[in-house]
Amino acid sequence: MTFAKIRIESRDDCAKALHGLMQRGRVTVLRDQVLIVPSPALEWLTAERVSFTLLESLHHDDVVQTLRNHLTHAVQ
C-alpha cells in the first residue's frame, strides 16, 4: 500500500478532513497540519472539496522512516 504525506492549510478543513479520515482508515498526524494518509484517502478529500498539498508519496518503509526522523528531531 502507498501513502501520501499532505498538508492542509486551513484549520477548519484540517479538522473536517481528520474527522472524516479517522472514520475511514488510518491517519498519522504530524505537526503543522501535516497528515500521512493511505493514497485512496486523497480521492475522499477531493470529493469532499478539502484543499490539500501533496508533499510526498510514500511506501510503508518510508512512513516508518518519517516517523522515526520526526520523533528523533522532536527530542532535544
PDB file of N, CA, C, O and CB in Angstrom:
ATOM      1  N   MET A   1       0.841  -1.178   0.000  1.00  0.00           N
ATOM      2  CA  MET A   1       0.000   0.000   0.000  1.00  0.00           C
ATOM      3  C   MET A   1       0.882   1.235   0.000  1.00  0.00           C
ATOM      4  O   MET A   1       1.943   1.263   0.624  1.00  0.00           O
ATOM      5  CB  MET A   1      -0.955   0.001   1.211  1.00  0.00           C
ATOM      6  N   THR A   2       0.429   2.242  -0.704  1.00  0.00           N
ATOM      7  CA  THR A   2       1.160   3.503  -0.728  1.00  0.00           C
ATOM      8  C   THR A   2       0.426   4.523   0.138  1.00  0.00           C
ATOM      9  O   THR A   2      -0.775   4.415   0.388  1.00  0.00           O
ATOM     10  CB  THR A   2       1.322   4.026  -2.184  1.00  0.00           C
ATOM     11  N   PHE A   3       1.176   5.496   0.574  1.00  0.00           N
ATOM     12  CA  PHE A   3       0.653   6.536   1.444  1.00  0.00           C
ATOM     13  C   PHE A   3       0.993   7.888   0.851  1.00  0.00           C
ATOM     14  O   PHE A   3       1.817   7.993  -0.058  1.00  0.00           O
ATOM     15  CB  PHE A   3       1.217   6.404   2.877  1.00  0.00           C
ATOM     16  N   ALA A   4       0.353   8.918   1.372  1.00  0.00           N
ATOM     17  CA  ALA A   4       0.624  10.281   0.939  1.00  0.00           C
ATOM     18  C   ALA A   4       0.833  11.153   2.170  1.00  0.00           C
ATOM     19  O   ALA A   4       0.089  11.075   3.148  1.00  0.00           O
ATOM     20  CB  ALA A   4      -0.531  10.831   0.055  1.00  0.00           C
ATOM     21  N   LYS A   5       1.849  11.971   2.092  1.00  0.00           N
ATOM     22  CA  LYS A   5       2.099  12.964   3.140  1.00  0.00           C
ATOM     23  C   LYS A   5       1.536  14.278   2.599  1.00  0.00           C
ATOM     24  O   LYS A   5       1.994  14.784   1.575  1.00  0.00           O
ATOM     25  CB  LYS A   5       3.660  13.083   3.509  1.00  0.00           C
ATOM     26  N   ILE A   6       0.541  14.822   3.294  1.00  0.00           N
ATOM     27  CA  ILE A   6      -0.149  16.006   2.797  1.00  0.00           C
ATOM     28  C   ILE A   6      -0.175  17.096   3.861  1.00  0.00           C
ATOM     29  O   ILE A   6      -0.019  16.837   5.055  1.00  0.00           O
ATOM     30  CB  ILE A   6      -1.577  15.653   2.361  1.00  0.00           C
ATOM     31  N   ARG A   7      -0.377  18.328   3.388  1.00  0.00           N
ATOM     32  CA  ARG A   7      -0.568  19.474   4.297  1.00  0.00           C
ATOM     33  C   ARG A   7      -1.900  20.108   3.936  1.00  0.00           C
ATOM     34  O   ARG A   7      -2.207  20.327   2.764  1.00  0.00           O
ATOM     35  CB  ARG A   7       0.623  20.528   4.190  1.00  0.00           C
ATOM     36  N   ILE A   8      -2.680  20.397   4.959  1.00  0.00           N
ATOM     37  CA  ILE A   8      -3.955  21.084   4.783  1.00  0.00           C
ATOM     38  C   ILE A   8      -3.813  22.438   5.466  1.00  0.00           C
ATOM     39  O   ILE A   8      -3.678  22.515   6.687  1.00  0.00           O
ATOM     40  CB  ILE A   8      -5.168  20.250   5.376  1.00  0.00           C
ATOM     41  N   GLU A   9      -3.845  23.497   4.674  1.00  0.00           N
ATOM     42  CA  GLU A   9      -3.551  24.833   5.199  1.00  0.00           C
ATOM     43  C   GLU A   9      -4.627  25.358   6.147  1.00  0.00           C
ATOM     44  O   GLU A   9      -4.308  25.938   7.184  1.00  0.00           O
ATOM     45  CB  GLU A   9      -3.378  25.800   4.058  1.00  0.00           C
ATOM     46  N   SER A  10      -5.877  25.163   5.804  1.00  0.00           N
ATOM     47  CA  SER A  10      -6.975  25.689   6.611  1.00  0.00           C
ATOM     48  C   SER A  10      -7.204  24.804   7.838  1.00  0.00           C
ATOM     49  O   SER A  10      -7.319  23.584   7.716  1.00  0.00           O
ATOM     50  CB  SER A  10      -8.267  25.791   5.770  1.00  0.00           C
ATOM     51  N   ARG A  11      -7.269  25.414   9.001  1.00  0.00           N
ATOM     52  CA  ARG A  11      -7.506  24.640  10.227  1.00  0.00           C
ATOM     53  C   ARG A  11      -8.890  23.993  10.215  1.00  0.00           C
ATOM     54  O   ARG A  11      -9.064  22.879  10.709  1.00  0.00           O
ATOM     55  CB  ARG A  11      -7.362  25.541  11.464  1.00  0.00           C
ATOM     56  N   ASP A  12      -9.872  24.696   9.647  1.00  0.00           N
ATOM     57  CA  ASP A  12     -11.225  24.139   9.570  1.00  0.00           C
ATOM     58  C   ASP A  12     -11.248  22.931   8.633  1.00  0.00           C
ATOM     59  O   ASP A  12     -11.853  21.906   8.948  1.00  0.00           O
ATOM     60  CB  ASP A  12     -12.231  25.213   9.089  1.00  0.00           C
ATOM     61  N   ASP A  13     -10.590  23.056   7.486  1.00  0.00           N
ATOM     62  CA  ASP A  13     -10.507  21.927   6.548  1.00  0.00           C
ATOM     63  C   ASP A  13      -9.749  20.762   7.168  1.00  0.00           C
ATOM     64  O   ASP A  13     -10.096  19.601   6.955  1.00  0.00           O
ATOM     65  CB  ASP A  13      -9.824  22.359   5.238  1.00  0.00           C
ATOM     66  N   CYS A  14      -8.717  21.080   7.933  1.00  0.00           N
ATOM     67  CA  CYS A  14      -7.921  20.030   8.570  1.00  0.00           C
ATOM     68  C   CYS A  14      -8.774  19.265   9.586  1.00  0.00           C
ATOM     69  O   CYS A  14      -8.704  18.038   9.662  1.00  0.00           O
ATOM     70  CB  CYS A  14      -6.671  20.635   9.259  1.00  0.00           C
ATOM     71  N   ALA A  15      -9.562  19.979  10.350  1.00  0.00           N
ATOM     72  CA  ALA A  15     -10.436  19.326  11.332  1.00  0.00           C
ATOM     73  C   ALA A  15     -11.470  18.456  10.633  1.00  0.00           C
ATOM     74  O   ALA A  15     -11.723  17.327  11.054  1.00  0.00           O
ATOM     75  CB  ALA A  15     -11.137  20.373  12.218  1.00  0.00           C
ATOM     76  N   LYS A  16     -12.068  18.975   9.567  1.00  0.00           N
ATOM     77  CA  LYS A  16     -13.052  18.210   8.795  1.00  0.00           C
ATOM     78  C   LYS A  16     -12.415  16.964   8.199  1.00  0.00           C
ATOM     79  O   LYS A  16     -12.987  15.875   8.259  1.00  0.00           O
ATOM     80  CB  LYS A  16     -13.659  19.077   7.680  1.00  0.00           C
ATOM     81  N   ALA A  17     -11.228  17.129   7.625  1.00  0.00           N
ATOM     82  CA  ALA A  17     -10.528  16.004   6.998  1.00  0.00           C
ATOM     83  C   ALA A  17     -10.142  14.959   8.037  1.00  0.00           C
ATOM     84  O   ALA A  17     -10.318  13.763   7.809  1.00  0.00           O
ATOM     85  CB  ALA A  17      -9.275  16.496   6.253  1.00  0.00           C
ATOM     86  N   LEU A  18      -9.627  15.395   9.157  1.00  0.00           N
ATOM     87  CA  LEU A  18      -9.204  14.467  10.197  1.00  0.00           C
ATOM     88  C   LEU A  18     -10.388  13.656  10.709  1.00  0.00           C
ATOM     89  O   LEU A  18     -10.290  12.442  10.886  1.00  0.00           O
ATOM     90  CB  LEU A  18      -8.536  15.222  11.352  1.00  0.00           C
ATOM     91  N   HIS A  19     -11.493  14.327  10.941  1.00  0.00           N
ATOM     92  CA  HIS A  19     -12.694  13.640  11.421  1.00  0.00           C
ATOM     93  C   HIS A  19     -13.172  12.601  10.399  1.00  0.00           C
ATOM     94  O   HIS A  19     -13.472  11.464  10.764  1.00  0.00           O
ATOM     95  CB  HIS A  19     -13.817  14.660  11.710  1.00  0.00           C
ATOM     96  N   GLY A  20     -13.241  12.986   9.139  1.00  0.00           N
ATOM     97  CA  GLY A  20     -13.716  12.071   8.104  1.00  0.00           C
ATOM     98  C   GLY A  20     -12.762  10.925   7.831  1.00  0.00           C
ATOM     99  O   GLY A  20     -13.189   9.786   7.640  1.00  0.00           O
ATOM    100  N   LEU A  21     -11.476  11.221   7.813  1.00  0.00           N
ATOM    101  CA  LEU A  21     -10.484  10.189   7.506  1.00  0.00           C
ATOM    102  C   LEU A  21     -10.334   9.181   8.643  1.00  0.00           C
ATOM    103  O   LEU A  21     -10.108   7.997   8.394  1.00  0.00           O
ATOM    104  CB  LEU A  21      -9.137  10.831   7.211  1.00  0.00           C
ATOM    105  N   MET A  22     -10.458   9.639   9.877  1.00  0.00           N
ATOM    106  CA  MET A  22     -10.334   8.719  11.012  1.00  0.00           C
ATOM    107  C   MET A  22     -11.456   7.684  11.001  1.00  0.00           C
ATOM    108  O   MET A  22     -11.276   6.564  11.479  1.00  0.00           O
ATOM    109  CB  MET A  22     -10.348   9.496  12.339  1.00  0.00           C
ATOM    110  N   GLN A  23     -12.598   8.053  10.462  1.00  0.00           N
ATOM    111  CA  GLN A  23     -13.713   7.112  10.374  1.00  0.00           C
ATOM    112  C   GLN A  23     -13.496   6.085   9.262  1.00  0.00           C
ATOM    113  O   GLN A  23     -14.133   5.032   9.257  1.00  0.00           O
ATOM    114  CB  GLN A  23     -15.020   7.866  10.140  1.00  0.00           C
ATOM    115  N   ARG A  24     -12.605   6.386   8.327  1.00  0.00           N
ATOM    116  CA  ARG A  24     -12.421   5.535   7.161  1.00  0.00           C
ATOM    117  C   ARG A  24     -11.108   4.762   7.137  1.00  0.00           C
ATOM    118  O   ARG A  24     -10.950   3.854   6.322  1.00  0.00           O
ATOM    119  CB  ARG A  24     -12.512   6.360   5.943  1.00  0.00           C
ATOM    120  N   GLY A  25     -10.179   5.095   7.999  1.00  0.00           N
ATOM    121  CA  GLY A  25      -8.905   4.391   7.947  1.00  0.00           C
ATOM    122  C   GLY A  25      -7.877   4.987   8.883  1.00  0.00           C
ATOM    123  O   GLY A  25      -8.194   5.745   9.800  1.00  0.00           O
ATOM    124  N   ARG A  26      -6.652   4.626   8.624  1.00  0.00           N
ATOM    125  CA  ARG A  26      -5.528   5.015   9.471  1.00  0.00           C
ATOM    126  C   ARG A  26      -4.985   6.374   9.050  1.00  0.00           C
ATOM    127  O   ARG A  26      -4.764   6.626   7.866  1.00  0.00           O
ATOM    128  CB  ARG A  26      -4.417   3.957   9.413  1.00  0.00           C
ATOM    129  N   VAL A  27      -4.776   7.240  10.022  1.00  0.00           N
ATOM    130  CA  VAL A  27      -4.242   8.574   9.769  1.00  0.00           C
ATOM    131  C   VAL A  27      -3.131   8.831  10.777  1.00  0.00           C
ATOM    132  O   VAL A  27      -3.303   8.586  11.971  1.00  0.00           O
ATOM    133  CB  VAL A  27      -5.360   9.671   9.863  1.00  0.00           C
ATOM    134  N   THR A  28      -2.004   9.319  10.303  1.00  0.00           N
ATOM    135  CA  THR A  28      -0.917   9.735  11.178  1.00  0.00           C
ATOM    136  C   THR A  28      -0.835  11.247  11.118  1.00  0.00           C
ATOM    137  O   THR A  28      -0.714  11.824  10.037  1.00  0.00           O
ATOM    138  CB  THR A  28       0.441   9.074  10.771  1.00  0.00           C
ATOM    139  N   VAL A  29      -0.899  11.886  12.262  1.00  0.00           N
ATOM    140  CA  VAL A  29      -0.901  13.340  12.325  1.00  0.00           C
ATOM    141  C   VAL A  29       0.463  13.811  12.808  1.00  0.00           C
ATOM    142  O   VAL A  29       0.948  13.386  13.857  1.00  0.00           O
ATOM    143  CB  VAL A  29      -2.031  13.860  13.255  1.00  0.00           C
ATOM    144  N   LEU A  30       1.071  14.693  12.029  1.00  0.00           N
ATOM    145  CA  LEU A  30       2.332  15.325  12.404  1.00  0.00           C
ATOM    146  C   LEU A  30       2.042  16.790  12.710  1.00  0.00           C
ATOM    147  O   LEU A  30       0.904  17.237  12.563  1.00  0.00           O
ATOM    148  CB  LEU A  30       3.411  15.180  11.269  1.00  0.00           C
ATOM    149  N   ARG A  31       3.037  17.527  13.124  1.00  0.00           N
ATOM    150  CA  ARG A  31       2.810  18.937  13.441  1.00  0.00           C
ATOM    151  C   ARG A  31       2.588  19.768  12.167  1.00  0.00           C
ATOM    152  O   ARG A  31       2.851  19.313  11.054  1.00  0.00           O
ATOM    153  CB  ARG A  31       4.001  19.498  14.237  1.00  0.00           C
ATOM    154  N   ASP A  32       2.104  20.976  12.363  1.00  0.00           N
ATOM    155  CA  ASP A  32       1.874  21.937  11.284  1.00  0.00           C
ATOM    156  C   ASP A  32       0.865  21.441  10.262  1.00  0.00           C
ATOM    157  O   ASP A  32       1.036  21.658   9.063  1.00  0.00           O
ATOM    158  CB  ASP A  32       3.174  22.254  10.591  1.00  0.00           C
ATOM    159  N   GLN A  33      -0.199  20.768  10.732  1.00  0.00           N
ATOM    160  CA  GLN A  33      -1.297  20.324   9.885  1.00  0.00           C
ATOM    161  C   GLN A  33      -0.838  19.413   8.751  1.00  0.00           C
ATOM    162  O   GLN A  33      -1.353  19.482   7.635  1.00  0.00           O
ATOM    163  CB  GLN A  33      -2.014  21.516   9.316  1.00  0.00           C
ATOM    164  N   VAL A  34       0.131  18.568   9.051  1.00  0.00           N
ATOM    165  CA  VAL A  34       0.627  17.582   8.099  1.00  0.00           C
ATOM    166  C   VAL A  34       0.086  16.218   8.500  1.00  0.00           C
ATOM    167  O   VAL A  34       0.156  15.829   9.666  1.00  0.00           O
ATOM    168  CB  VAL A  34       2.188  17.576   8.047  1.00  0.00           C
ATOM    169  N   LEU A  35      -0.455  15.495   7.525  1.00  0.00           N
ATOM    170  CA  LEU A  35      -1.034  14.181   7.756  1.00  0.00           C
ATOM    171  C   LEU A  35      -0.384  13.165   6.834  1.00  0.00           C
ATOM    172  O   LEU A  35       0.019  13.496   5.719  1.00  0.00           O
ATOM    173  CB  LEU A  35      -2.556  14.208   7.545  1.00  0.00           C
ATOM    174  N   ILE A  36      -0.283  11.931   7.300  1.00  0.00           N
ATOM    175  CA  ILE A  36       0.104  10.814   6.444  1.00  0.00           C
ATOM    176  C   ILE A  36      -1.122   9.922   6.353  1.00  0.00           C
ATOM    177  O   ILE A  36      -1.612   9.406   7.358  1.00  0.00           O
ATOM    178  CB  ILE A  36       1.374  10.030   7.006  1.00  0.00           C
ATOM    179  N   VAL A  37      -1.610   9.750   5.124  1.00  0.00           N
ATOM    180  CA  VAL A  37      -2.846   9.004   4.895  1.00  0.00           C
ATOM    181  C   VAL A  37      -2.622   7.974   3.794  1.00  0.00           C
ATOM    182  O   VAL A  37      -1.722   8.140   2.971  1.00  0.00           O
ATOM    183  CB  VAL A  37      -4.011   9.961   4.520  1.00  0.00           C
ATOM    184  N   PRO A  38      -3.428   6.912   3.767  1.00  0.00           N
ATOM    185  CA  PRO A  38      -3.358   5.979   2.642  1.00  0.00           C
ATOM    186  C   PRO A  38      -3.737   6.715   1.352  1.00  0.00           C
ATOM    187  O   PRO A  38      -4.571   7.620   1.379  1.00  0.00           O
ATOM    188  CB  PRO A  38      -4.298   4.751   2.878  1.00  0.00           C
ATOM    189  N   SER A  39      -3.144   6.343   0.251  1.00  0.00           N
ATOM    190  CA  SER A  39      -3.394   7.027  -1.019  1.00  0.00           C
ATOM    191  C   SER A  39      -4.869   7.107  -1.405  1.00  0.00           C
ATOM    192  O   SER A  39      -5.287   8.138  -1.934  1.00  0.00           O
ATOM    193  CB  SER A  39      -2.643   6.337  -2.108  1.00  0.00           C
ATOM    194  N   PRO A  40      -5.688   6.064  -1.167  1.00  0.00           N
ATOM    195  CA  PRO A  40      -7.113   6.192  -1.519  1.00  0.00           C
ATOM    196  C   PRO A  40      -7.833   7.325  -0.780  1.00  0.00           C
ATOM    197  O   PRO A  40      -8.890   7.775  -1.224  1.00  0.00           O
ATOM    198  CB  PRO A  40      -7.821   4.891  -1.230  1.00  0.00           C
ATOM    199  N   ALA A  41      -7.285   7.782   0.319  1.00  0.00           N
ATOM    200  CA  ALA A  41      -7.904   8.886   1.063  1.00  0.00           C
ATOM    201  C   ALA A  41      -7.887  10.180   0.263  1.00  0.00           C
ATOM    202  O   ALA A  41      -8.711  11.063   0.502  1.00  0.00           O
ATOM    203  CB  ALA A  41      -7.189   9.095   2.396  1.00  0.00           C
ATOM    204  N   LEU A  42      -6.967  10.302  -0.676  1.00  0.00           N
ATOM    205  CA  LEU A  42      -6.898  11.515  -1.488  1.00  0.00           C
ATOM    206  C   LEU A  42      -8.164  11.690  -2.319  1.00  0.00           C
ATOM    207  O   LEU A  42      -8.618  12.813  -2.536  1.00  0.00           O
ATOM    208  CB  LEU A  42      -5.670  11.477  -2.401  1.00  0.00           C
ATOM    209  N   GLU A  43      -8.729  10.584  -2.782  1.00  0.00           N
ATOM    210  CA  GLU A  43      -9.977  10.652  -3.540  1.00  0.00           C
ATOM    211  C   GLU A  43     -11.107  11.191  -2.661  1.00  0.00           C
ATOM    212  O   GLU A  43     -11.910  12.010  -3.107  1.00  0.00           O
ATOM    213  CB  GLU A  43     -10.349   9.261  -4.099  1.00  0.00           C
ATOM    214  N   TRP A  44     -11.163  10.731  -1.418  1.00  0.00           N
ATOM    215  CA  TRP A  44     -12.202  11.206  -0.499  1.00  0.00           C
ATOM    216  C   TRP A  44     -12.027  12.701  -0.232  1.00  0.00           C
ATOM    217  O   TRP A  44     -13.004  13.450  -0.230  1.00  0.00           O
ATOM    218  CB  TRP A  44     -12.159  10.411   0.832  1.00  0.00           C
ATOM    219  N   LEU A  45     -10.793  13.134  -0.009  1.00  0.00           N
ATOM    220  CA  LEU A  45     -10.538  14.547   0.241  1.00  0.00           C
ATOM    221  C   LEU A  45     -10.968  15.405  -0.948  1.00  0.00           C
ATOM    222  O   LEU A  45     -11.547  16.477  -0.771  1.00  0.00           O
ATOM    223  CB  LEU A  45      -9.056  14.771   0.543  1.00  0.00           C
ATOM    224  N   THR A  46     -10.684  14.930  -2.152  1.00  0.00           N
ATOM    225  CA  THR A  46     -11.076  15.657  -3.350  1.00  0.00           C
ATOM    226  C   THR A  46     -12.593  15.701  -3.478  1.00  0.00           C
ATOM    227  O   THR A  46     -13.160  16.741  -3.810  1.00  0.00           O
ATOM    228  CB  THR A  46     -10.454  15.015  -4.595  1.00  0.00           C
ATOM    229  N   ALA A  47     -13.251  14.575  -3.215  1.00  0.00           N
ATOM    230  CA  ALA A  47     -14.712  14.521  -3.296  1.00  0.00           C
ATOM    231  C   ALA A  47     -15.370  15.446  -2.272  1.00  0.00           C
ATOM    232  O   ALA A  47     -16.437  16.001  -2.532  1.00  0.00           O
ATOM    233  CB  ALA A  47     -15.199  13.087  -3.088  1.00  0.00           C
ATOM    234  N   GLU A  48     -14.742  15.610  -1.116  1.00  0.00           N
ATOM    235  CA  GLU A  48     -15.271  16.487  -0.064  1.00  0.00           C
ATOM    236  C   GLU A  48     -14.820  17.933  -0.237  1.00  0.00           C
ATOM    237  O   GLU A  48     -15.140  18.789   0.588  1.00  0.00           O
ATOM    238  CB  GLU A  48     -14.841  15.981   1.304  1.00  0.00           C
ATOM    239  N   ARG A  49     -14.088  18.202  -1.291  1.00  0.00           N
ATOM    240  CA  ARG A  49     -13.573  19.552  -1.607  1.00  0.00           C
ATOM    241  C   ARG A  49     -12.694  20.125  -0.500  1.00  0.00           C
ATOM    242  O   ARG A  49     -12.776  21.307  -0.164  1.00  0.00           O
ATOM    243  CB  ARG A  49     -14.731  20.503  -1.865  1.00  0.00           C
ATOM    244  N   VAL A  50     -11.862  19.267   0.050  1.00  0.00           N
ATOM    245  CA  VAL A  50     -10.869  19.702   1.034  1.00  0.00           C
ATOM    246  C   VAL A  50      -9.577  19.962   0.268  1.00  0.00           C
ATOM    247  O   VAL A  50      -9.015  19.052  -0.342  1.00  0.00           O
ATOM    248  CB  VAL A  50     -10.661  18.624   2.186  1.00  0.00           C
ATOM    249  N   SER A  51      -9.114  21.196   0.302  1.00  0.00           N
ATOM    250  CA  SER A  51      -7.890  21.514  -0.433  1.00  0.00           C
ATOM    251  C   SER A  51      -6.672  21.077   0.386  1.00  0.00           C
ATOM    252  O   SER A  51      -6.590  21.322   1.590  1.00  0.00           O
ATOM    253  CB  SER A  51      -7.817  23.036  -0.757  1.00  0.00           C
ATOM    254  N   PHE A  52      -5.744  20.433  -0.292  1.00  0.00           N
ATOM    255  CA  PHE A  52      -4.540  19.936   0.360  1.00  0.00           C
ATOM    256  C   PHE A  52      -3.374  20.040  -0.605  1.00  0.00           C
ATOM    257  O   PHE A  52      -3.554  20.156  -1.818  1.00  0.00           O
ATOM    258  CB  PHE A  52      -4.728  18.477   0.842  1.00  0.00           C
ATOM    259  N   THR A  53      -2.184  19.997  -0.047  1.00  0.00           N
ATOM    260  CA  THR A  53      -0.963  19.999  -0.836  1.00  0.00           C
ATOM    261  C   THR A  53      -0.280  18.660  -0.634  1.00  0.00           C
ATOM    262  O   THR A  53       0.010  18.270   0.497  1.00  0.00           O
ATOM    263  CB  THR A  53      -0.024  21.181  -0.439  1.00  0.00           C
ATOM    264  N   LEU A  54      -0.023  17.957  -1.722  1.00  0.00           N
ATOM    265  CA  LEU A  54       0.688  16.683  -1.647  1.00  0.00           C
ATOM    266  C   LEU A  54       2.172  16.987  -1.466  1.00  0.00           C
ATOM    267  O   LEU A  54       2.812  17.562  -2.346  1.00  0.00           O
ATOM    268  CB  LEU A  54       0.438  15.804  -2.930  1.00  0.00           C
ATOM    269  N   LEU A  55       2.702  16.598  -0.329  1.00  0.00           N
ATOM    270  CA  LEU A  55       4.113  16.851  -0.038  1.00  0.00           C
ATOM    271  C   LEU A  55       5.007  15.731  -0.543  1.00  0.00           C
ATOM    272  O   LEU A  55       6.116  15.971  -1.020  1.00  0.00           O
ATOM    273  CB  LEU A  55       4.318  17.034   1.452  1.00  0.00           C
ATOM    274  N   GLU A  56       4.502  14.484  -0.430  1.00  0.00           N
ATOM    275  CA  GLU A  56       5.346  13.343  -0.759  1.00  0.00           C
ATOM    276  C   GLU A  56       4.498  12.082  -0.876  1.00  0.00           C
ATOM    277  O   GLU A  56       3.546  11.894  -0.118  1.00  0.00           O
ATOM    278  CB  GLU A  56       6.448  13.156   0.302  1.00  0.00           C
ATOM    279  N   SER A  57       4.845  11.227  -1.824  1.00  0.00           N
ATOM    280  CA  SER A  57       4.244   9.894  -1.903  1.00  0.00           C
ATOM    281  C   SER A  57       5.175   8.924  -1.190  1.00  0.00           C
ATOM    282  O   SER A  57       6.391   8.972  -1.376  1.00  0.00           O
ATOM    283  CB  SER A  57       3.997   9.455  -3.397  1.00  0.00           C
ATOM    284  N   LEU A  58       4.602   8.045  -0.376  1.00  0.00           N
ATOM    285  CA  LEU A  58       5.412   7.180   0.478  1.00  0.00           C
ATOM    286  C   LEU A  58       4.989   5.725   0.375  1.00  0.00           C
ATOM    287  O   LEU A  58       3.827   5.419   0.103  1.00  0.00           O
ATOM    288  CB  LEU A  58       5.326   7.638   1.919  1.00  0.00           C
ATOM    289  N   HIS A  59       5.946   4.830   0.595  1.00  0.00           N
ATOM    290  CA  HIS A  59       5.660   3.414   0.802  1.00  0.00           C
ATOM    291  C   HIS A  59       5.726   3.167   2.311  1.00  0.00           C
ATOM    292  O   HIS A  59       6.146   4.046   3.064  1.00  0.00           O
ATOM    293  CB  HIS A  59       6.677   2.484   0.008  1.00  0.00           C
ATOM    294  N   HIS A  60       5.323   1.999   2.744  1.00  0.00           N
ATOM    295  CA  HIS A  60       5.274   1.712   4.186  1.00  0.00           C
ATOM    296  C   HIS A  60       6.622   1.965   4.869  1.00  0.00           C
ATOM    297  O   HIS A  60       6.666   2.543   5.954  1.00  0.00           O
ATOM    298  CB  HIS A  60       4.845   0.262   4.418  1.00  0.00           C
ATOM    299  N   ASP A  61       7.708   1.538   4.243  1.00  0.00           N
ATOM    300  CA  ASP A  61       9.035   1.746   4.842  1.00  0.00           C
ATOM    301  C   ASP A  61       9.354   3.237   4.984  1.00  0.00           C
ATOM    302  O   ASP A  61       9.984   3.656   5.954  1.00  0.00           O
ATOM    303  CB  ASP A  61      10.120   1.057   3.992  1.00  0.00           C
ATOM    304  N   ASP A  62       8.911   4.027   4.007  1.00  0.00           N
ATOM    305  CA  ASP A  62       9.133   5.476   4.073  1.00  0.00           C
ATOM    306  C   ASP A  62       8.348   6.098   5.229  1.00  0.00           C
ATOM    307  O   ASP A  62       8.823   7.025   5.885  1.00  0.00           O
ATOM    308  CB  ASP A  62       8.732   6.143   2.742  1.00  0.00           C
ATOM    309  N   VAL A  63       7.142   5.578   5.472  1.00  0.00           N
ATOM    310  CA  VAL A  63       6.317   6.076   6.577  1.00  0.00           C
ATOM    311  C   VAL A  63       7.028   5.810   7.903  1.00  0.00           C
ATOM    312  O   VAL A  63       7.120   6.691   8.758  1.00  0.00           O
ATOM    313  CB  VAL A  63       4.908   5.407   6.565  1.00  0.00           C
ATOM    314  N   VAL A  64       7.525   4.596   8.062  1.00  0.00           N
ATOM    315  CA  VAL A  64       8.241   4.238   9.288  1.00  0.00           C
ATOM    316  C   VAL A  64       9.453   5.161   9.473  1.00  0.00           C
ATOM    317  O   VAL A  64       9.691   5.661  10.573  1.00  0.00           O
ATOM    318  CB  VAL A  64       8.689   2.748   9.247  1.00  0.00           C
ATOM    319  N   GLN A  65      10.206   5.380   8.412  1.00  0.00           N
ATOM    320  CA  GLN A  65      11.379   6.241   8.495  1.00  0.00           C
ATOM    321  C   GLN A  65      10.991   7.686   8.805  1.00  0.00           C
ATOM    322  O   GLN A  65      11.676   8.353   9.582  1.00  0.00           O
ATOM    323  CB  GLN A  65      12.169   6.180   7.193  1.00  0.00           C
ATOM    324  N   THR A  66       9.917   8.173   8.218  1.00  0.00           N
ATOM    325  CA  THR A  66       9.445   9.532   8.500  1.00  0.00           C
ATOM    326  C   THR A  66       9.087   9.678   9.959  1.00  0.00           C
ATOM    327  O   THR A  66       9.431  10.678  10.589  1.00  0.00           O
ATOM    328  CB  THR A  66       8.237   9.883   7.628  1.00  0.00           C
ATOM    329  N   LEU A  67       8.398   8.688  10.505  1.00  0.00           N
ATOM    330  CA  LEU A  67       8.024   8.759  11.922  1.00  0.00           C
ATOM    331  C   LEU A  67       9.250   8.696  12.818  1.00  0.00           C
ATOM    332  O   LEU A  67       9.316   9.403  13.824  1.00  0.00           O
ATOM    333  CB  LEU A  67       7.060   7.627  12.278  1.00  0.00           C
ATOM    334  N   ARG A  68      10.201   7.876  12.476  1.00  0.00           N
ATOM    335  CA  ARG A  68      11.436   7.812  13.282  1.00  0.00           C
ATOM    336  C   ARG A  68      12.173   9.138  13.242  1.00  0.00           C
ATOM    337  O   ARG A  68      12.617   9.629  14.281  1.00  0.00           O
ATOM    338  CB  ARG A  68      12.361   6.685  12.780  1.00  0.00           C
ATOM    339  N   ASN A  69      12.311   9.727  12.061  1.00  0.00           N
ATOM    340  CA  ASN A  69      13.001  11.009  11.932  1.00  0.00           C
ATOM    341  C   ASN A  69      12.267  12.093  12.694  1.00  0.00           C
ATOM    342  O   ASN A  69      12.886  12.917  13.367  1.00  0.00           O
ATOM    343  CB  ASN A  69      13.140  11.402  10.462  1.00  0.00           C
ATOM    344  N   HIS A  70      10.946  12.092  12.588  1.00  0.00           N
ATOM    345  CA  HIS A  70      10.129  13.099  13.253  1.00  0.00           C
ATOM    346  C   HIS A  70      10.311  13.013  14.770  1.00  0.00           C
ATOM    347  O   HIS A  70      10.444  14.034  15.444  1.00  0.00           O
ATOM    348  CB  HIS A  70       8.643  12.924  12.877  1.00  0.00           C
ATOM    349  N   LEU A  71      10.316  11.810  15.289  1.00  0.00           N
ATOM    350  CA  LEU A  71      10.476  11.634  16.734  1.00  0.00           C
ATOM    351  C   LEU A  71      11.879  12.005  17.198  1.00  0.00           C
ATOM    352  O   LEU A  71      12.047  12.570  18.279  1.00  0.00           O
ATOM    353  CB  LEU A  71      10.167  10.196  17.125  1.00  0.00           C
ATOM    354  N   THR A  72      12.868  11.696  16.401  1.00  0.00           N
ATOM    355  CA  THR A  72      14.241  11.990  16.808  1.00  0.00           C
ATOM    356  C   THR A  72      14.484  13.494  16.867  1.00  0.00           C
ATOM    357  O   THR A  72      15.178  13.971  17.764  1.00  0.00           O
ATOM    358  CB  THR A  72      15.237  11.333  15.846  1.00  0.00           C
ATOM    359  N   HIS A  73      13.931  14.233  15.939  1.00  0.00           N
ATOM    360  CA  HIS A  73      14.148  15.662  15.923  1.00  0.00           C
ATOM    361  C   HIS A  73      13.339  16.382  17.001  1.00  0.00           C
ATOM    362  O   HIS A  73      13.678  17.499  17.393  1.00  0.00           O
ATOM    363  CB  HIS A  73      13.804  16.213  14.568  1.00  0.00           C
ATOM    364  N   ALA A  74      12.276  15.746  17.475  1.00  0.00           N
ATOM    365  CA  ALA A  74      11.439  16.402  18.483  1.00  0.00           C
ATOM    366  C   ALA A  74      12.118  16.416  19.856  1.00  0.00           C
ATOM    367  O   ALA A  74      11.823  17.289  20.672  1.00  0.00           O
ATOM    368  CB  ALA A  74      10.081  15.699  18.579  1.00  0.00           C
ATOM    369  N   VAL A  75      13.015  15.470  20.124  1.00  0.00           N
ATOM    370  CA  VAL A  75      13.687  15.380  21.423  1.00  0.00           C
ATOM    371  C   VAL A  75      15.006  16.122  21.356  1.00  0.00           C
ATOM    372  O   VAL A  75      15.914  15.751  20.613  1.00  0.00           O
ATOM    373  CB  VAL A  75      13.913  13.903  21.839  1.00  0.00           C
ATOM    374  N   GLN A  76      15.093  17.195  22.160  1.00  0.00           N
ATOM    375  CA  GLN A  76      16.346  17.968  22.172  1.00  0.00           C
ATOM    376  C   GLN A  76      16.644  18.443  23.567  1.00  0.00           C
ATOM    377  O   GLN A  76      17.654  19.111  23.789  1.00  0.00           O
ATOM    378  CB  GLN A  76      16.271  19.167  21.211  1.00  0.00           C
TER     379      GLN A  76
END
